[in-house]
Amino acid sequence: MEKKFLNPHEIPVIPGTEGWERMYPYYYKFVPKGVSPEMEQYENEQFWFIDNLHQSRPLLPFETIVDDLWWPSLNQMSTRVLCFPTAAGLDHRLVYGWVYLKKIPR
């Protein structure tokens, strides 16, 4: 068996968690398979990693308001104020409430 990172669109369903996607806004989730081939290809070509440093547990649905506040601030600070030359911000998605990040390269 080949060892590799899981494709975010092929993560198996955990018994008892069916329908978890309905609790979160659409823009936090990976695009469902077959809905948008361009977005699915974009997400599949990226290296996504779990953010256990800032969120050590799954994000609850009502806690997404906190994520809505700090996410734009972080991206604006790293691209407009400090202008890190190697980053154009961060992208993020949720899987079962866990936050996955990836760097947006320039």
BELQUI-V917801 format. One record per residue. N is the residue number from 1. RES is the residue in one letter. PSI is psi in whole degrees, 0 to 359 (none if undefined). D_FIRST is the distance of its C-alpha to the first C-alpha in Angstrom with 2 decimals. Layout:
{{N:RES:PSI:D_FIRST} {N:RES:PSI:D_FIRST}}
//
This chain:
{{1:M:129:0.00} {2:E:131:3.79} {3:K:126:6.39} {4:K:166:9.42} {5:F:146:12.53} {6:L:140:13.05} {7:N:130:15.39} {8:P:337:18.60} {9:H:355:19.27} {10:E:18:16.11} {11:I:127:16.54} {12:P:152:16.79} {13:V:130:20.34} {14:I:128:21.25} {15:P:132:23.59} {16:G:353:27.16} {17:T:14:26.70} {18:E:135:27.13} {19:G:11:29.59} {20:W:333:29.24} {21:E:332:29.61} {22:R:342:33.22} {23:M:346:34.30} {24:Y:152:33.62} {25:P:152:35.27} {26:Y:328:33.54} {27:Y:356:33.39} {28:Y:348:31.13} {29:K:155:28.24} {30:F:146:25.64} {31:V:131:26.99} {32:P:148:25.91} {33:K:129:23.88} {34:G:352:26.41} {35:V:310:29.41} {36:S:100:29.66} {37:P:325:27.47} {38:E:314:28.91} {39:M:323:28.21} {40:E:319:24.68} {41:Q:317:24.03} {42:Y:312:25.71} {43:E:325:23.64} {44:N:332:20.30} {45:E:354:21.40} {46:Q:160:22.33} {47:F:107:20.81} {48:W:136:21.59} {49:F:150:21.85} {50:I:140:23.23} {51:D:80:26.88} {52:N:347:27.18} {53:L:312:30.15} {54:H:332:32.58} {55:Q:97:31.24} {56:S:3:29.94} {57:R:166:29.71} {58:P:144:29.15} {59:L:124:31.99} {60:L:154:34.27} {61:P:319:35.66} {62:F:350:39.16} {63:E:356:37.93} {64:T:341:36.84} {65:I:325:40.45} {66:V:317:39.88} {67:D:323:36.92} {68:D:334:39.19} {69:L:315:41.74} {70:W:338:39.92} {71:W:309:37.45} {72:P:323:40.15} {73:S:316:42.01} {74:L:314:39.10} {75:N:321:38.42} {76:Q:321:42.14} {77:M:320:42.66} {78:S:345:39.92} {79:T:335:40.97} {80:R:320:44.72} {81:V:303:46.25} {82:L:336:44.42} {83:C:64:42.78} {84:F:127:39.74} {85:P:340:39.27} {86:T:358:35.47} {87:A:144:34.90} {88:A:30:36.11} {89:G:190:35.16} {90:L:150:32.12} {91:D:152:30.41} {92:H:155:29.04} {93:R:166:27.48} {94:L:141:26.93} {95:V:115:24.06} {96:Y:30:25.35} {97:G:346:28.13} {98:W:137:26.08} {99:V:127:27.26} {100:Y:136:24.91} {101:L:162:26.60} {102:K:148:26.43} {103:K:140:29.07} {104:I:110:31.05} {105:P:157:31.80} {106:R:none:35.23}}
//
